[in-house]
């Protein structure tokens, strides 16, 4: 790699008459070196494998009438090396995470510090302040100058109000500069050329707004922008409020605190992006002393299929009523599904979280679920939760297992605080939380591991708007930063040119094998089976596989991966391995040969679900194969366009 691959810059720094101090910290394996220069500003550059990757980065934090990082004066410098193992409560990728890094901590006069950590697969930095009392953070500087030839993958919205469900856009410098006032959401993936990828996101987000990016005033730049603190609202409905007045700062917070980590995953191997767990390594430790009650798992979901089972055993009028949910509970019990979700429609009014509709006996359903070893989850709007914060205790007393909270659609400081207040109150009452209409994960799921999942993704509820061409980016971007509620499980599968589905006969774009593979590839603490029990009963093998893939994983191994084209991932739980593969619409067929050298000794049985010969036209065509394998074997995987591959090895 020659020359500048990716640069970070803010203006031009003149150091005439200033004695600069330089400090360097490297990754444990020596491949990444971060050099920090302190003169009139705090700046840094990054070398990767001996060549410059990032240069002229500037970090600054505007607090009140001061800018921390301008005219800095070093008080002390300390270093340390850390090698530890983290055992997350909810093991999304690994039951044990290796956390090795070298750290540089620079303390400045003026009661602030900047901490740098460099890992084998990237680096991170954050501000730490030790200022008495509360402070107003006016702004934070994060400004990236992009070189010629880069390609930017990200989501864009027209403003700070967003559910993080936009399709990915893929921008050249010209496209980016023309995007105007659009906000680009994190995570951001930059293809820096020569096979190098840089994934940008944040962790330990608490009492602070989420970061967005836009082009700024100069060309070819990514500049951080943050939503201001809202100080006056107008409640205009039962799902959202209108912000009518904002402060002139982005956060009002304690002066003694650590700020969110800004992190960069750096790799020349796309597989490493899938395997990365940078968010977890930088997250705050669990605040919940006893986590034994937290039970990740699978759940049914009636909204996507219209709550209309129609099998020969259905002798009731279907809908959001007691007989229908008992039918879902019976299905869940038979297939080992842990929960049933009662989505929008279970309550008489979305504004009242305590009164079910006239056709539903909630206490009877909860009791029936307990008999069948199936828990109940209740859907709520965030505004209803905010106006009825006592619901957590009342639900716990009733025997509810968890809540799905929807339509936040913001990530300013107030809303980030709302997430944490919800997580804490739910934890007190031993309830788990699934956030919908939400921003991406940024560490709260480790601080409060009862937060099992977030939406913040263009998932299958978008029907025809959810395509493999977009979803194949998810293992490298959205799901690469944390758990994701995509809601897979469709039985009716179509190629895009033949898609004609609507609720209650919902379907998905992508082959049957593709849909099965998503249960392996996509990580979440609460995996939904989105389709109708009637269709699952009619497709026994498929349903058993989907329901049987564990959400907690001991080990994750990306076998083949290319951003935006394909991903093949193996996951281990105990002695069983699961393989999932997905691909885009670009080629009629893609062929791979995958070694099974990750297996232990002895002979295993591999059961696979593969795209049938007609899958490029008839997406529901799949074949099931069974064979004996050992760690010395190689498996041939063939995936059709918008196709997939799913297997279990035991």
C-alpha positions, 0 to 999 in steps of 0.5 A, a space after each residue: 500500500 502506497 501513499 495516503 489511503 485515508 486521512 483525517 484533518 481539520 484545517 491547517 496547523 501552524 506549529 511555528 514557535 510551538 514545541 510539539 510533543 509526539 507519542 506513539 502507541 502500537 497494537 500488540 501485533 505491531 501492525 497498527 501504530 497510532 502517533 499522537 502529536 500535541 502542539 496547538 491542537 491534539 492531532 494523530 495519524 495511523 500507520 497500518 502494516 508499515 504504510 500510512 492509513 490515517 493522517 492529520 486527525 484532530 480531536 477536540 471537545 467544546 465545553 462551555 466557553 473552552 475548547 478542550 484540545 486547543 492550545 493543550 498543555 500536557 500534565 502527564 503521560 501514562 501507558 499500559 498493556 492489557 490482556 484479558 478475557 471478557 465473558 459477556 452475559 449474552 454471547 452474541 458472537 463469542 462466549 469469551 472475548 479476547 481483549 488485548 490492547 496497548 493504551 496511551 493516556 495523556 492528561 492535560 492541564 485544565 482537568 481533561 484527558 484523552 485515552 487511546 487504545 490500540 488493538 490488533 484490529 483497530 483503535 479507539 479514543 475518548 475524552 475524559 473530564 474531571 471538571 467540578 459540577 455540570 457542564 454544557 458540551 457545545 460540540 465535538 469535533 470529528 472531521 475526516 478528509 477522504 482521499 481520491 478513490 474511496 468508496 463510502 457505504 452508509 445510511 443517510 437520512 434527511 435529518 436527525 429524526 430517523 428510525 435508522 431503517 434507510 437502505 444503504 447508499 454507496 458513494 463516491 466523493 462526488 456523490 458524497 459532496 452532492 449529498 448536501 444536508 443529509 445526515 450519514 448514520 453510524 456505523 460507516 464503512 469506508 473502502 479505502 482501496 487495496 482491500 483495506 476497510 475501515 468500520 467507524 462507530 461508537 461505544 459506551 454511549 451514555 448521557 450524550 447524543 449519537 454521532 452523525 456525519 455530513 459533508 461539512 463546509 469543505 469538499 470530500 470530508 466527513 464532519 461530525 454533527 450532533 442533535 441538540 438537547 431538546 428542551 420543549 416538546 409538543 405531544 402531537 400523537 400517541 407515538 411521537 412528540 415534536 421538538 419545538 425548542 432546542 438548547 444551544 448545546 448537545 449535552 448537559 452532563 456531569 463534568 466528571 465523566 468519560 465520553 463515548 469511544 470513537 472507534 475504527 475497525 481496520 482490516 484487509 480481510 473482510 471476514 474480520 469485520 464480521 468477527 469483530 467485537 469492538 463495541 463489546 470491548 469498549 462497553 461499560 461492564 454490566 450494572 446488573 449484579 444477578 443476571 441469571 434471570 436474563 434468558 435470550 431466545 426466540 419468539 413468534 411474531 404475529 404482526 408480519 403475518 397479520 395474526 391470521 393462522 388458517 390451518 384445518 385446526 383453526 376453528 376461531 376468528 383470528 386476530 389479536 385475541 385470546 384464541 389466536 395467541 393461544 394458537 401461537 403459544 401452542 406452536 411455540 411450545 411444540 417447536 421450542 420457541 421461548 416467547 410469543 410477542 403481542 405486537 400492536 393491537 393487543 391493547 385497547 389503546 396504544 396510550 394505555 399499557 394496562 387495558 387489553 382489547 375486548 377480545 384478549 384476556 392477558 392474564 389468561 394468556 400469561 398463565 397459559 404460556 407458563 403451562 407451556 413454558 412460553 413467555 409473553 412479550 408486550 409491544 408498547 410505544 416509547 411515549 406510553 412507556 414514558 408516561 407510565 413508568 410504573 408499568 415495569 413493576 406491574 408487568 413483572 407482577 403479572 408475569 410478563 417476560 419482556 417488552 418491545 418498545 417502538 417509535 423512538 426515532 431519535 438519538 439526542 441526549 434526552 432519548 439516549 437517556 430514555 433508553 438507559 432509564 428503560 433498561 435500568 427500570 426493566 432490570 430492577 423488575 427482571 424484564 428484558 427489552 427489545 428496542 424498535 424504531 431505534 438507533 444502532 447498538 452502542 454498548 448499552 446492551 453490555 451495561 444492561 444485558 437485559 437489552 437483548 436487541 435493537 432494530 435500527 435496520 432495514 429489516 423484513 418488515 419492509 416487505 419488498 423494500 427488504 432485498 438481499 442486495 441491501 441485507 448482504 451488507 448487514 454482517 459487515 455494518 449494522 450487525 458488525 456493531 451489535 445485536 439486530 432485530 431483522 425479523 427473519 423467518 419467511 416461508 414464502 420466498 420470491 425473486 424480486 421480479 416476481 414479488 407480489 406479497 402483502 399481509 396477511 400473505 407476507 413473503 420475502 425476497 430471497 430464496 428459501 435457503 437464504 431465509 434459513 441462513 439468516 438465522 445463523 448469520 444475523 446475531 441478536 438476543 431475541 430472534 423472531 420467527 416472523 411467519 405464520 404457524 400454519 406455514 411453519 407446520 406445513 414446512 416442518 424441516 424448515 421451521 425446526 431448523 429456524 427455531 433450533 439455531 441458538 441465539 447465544 454462540 460460543 464461537 463465530 468464524 467467518 469462512 468466506 466474505 466479501 463486502 456487499 457480495 456474500 458472507 458465509 459464517 459458521 457458529 458453534 454452540 457447545 458441540 454443534 456447528 451451524 453454517 449460514 451463507 447469503 449472497 446478492 443478486 449479481 450472479 446467477 450462481 456463486 460457488 465456494 469450497 469451504 474447509 471444515 478444519 474448525 471441527 474437532 476430532 471424530 465423525 459428524 453428520 452435516 445436514 444442509 439446506 441448499 438452493 435448488 437448481 431452479 432457485 434463480 427463478 423459483 426462490 422456494 426451491 431448496 434441497 435437503 442433504 445429509 452426509 458424514 464429515 470430518 475436519 479433513 473434509 471440504 464442503 462445496 457450497 453453491 448459492 443462487 442469486 439472492 440465495 443462501 446455504 444453511 447447515 447444522 453439523 453435529 
